[in-house]
């Protein structure tokens, strides 16, 4: 199952885990996920990265089932649908 964790500064992480507890444990490897909302992603999710000239990956676009990648609407509204308004 995929989980989405939203930090207090607006950053977010997506992690695949078998449970919410396992997701929090995995997220703790990069930062403290305790106290941050960790929500299962039950809808479709698409994330597209591009390879930069430096050989790094860069996020190009992402969308949920309510939005196509061609629609560049406010991404915060997508997060709000996943987490509920903050």
Residue pairs with C-beta under 8 A, 6 or more apart in sequence:
1 16
1 17
1 18
1 19
1 40
1 41
2 14
2 15
2 16
2 40
2 41
2 45
3 14
3 15
3 16
3 17
3 20
3 23
3 38
3 39
3 40
3 41
4 12
4 13
4 14
4 38
4 39
4 40
4 41
4 82
4 83
5 12
5 13
5 14
5 15
5 23
5 24
5 27
5 33
5 36
5 37
5 38
5 39
6 12
6 36
6 37
6 39
6 79
6 83
7 13
7 31
7 36
8 36
10 76
12 79
13 27
13 30
13 33
14 41
14 45
14 47
15 23
15 26
15 27
17 23
17 25
17 26
20 38
20 40
23 33
23 38
24 33
24 34
24 38
27 33
27 38
28 34
37 83
39 82
39 83
41 82
43 64
43 65
43 66
43 82
44 64
44 65
45 62
45 63
45 64
45 65
46 62
46 63
46 64
46 69
47 59
47 61
47 62
48 59
48 60
48 61
48 62
48 69
49 57
49 58
49 59
49 60
50 57
50 58
50 60
51 57
51 58
52 58
61 69
61 72
62 69
62 75
62 78
63 69
63 71
63 78
64 78
64 81
64 82
66 78
66 81
67 73
67 78
80 86
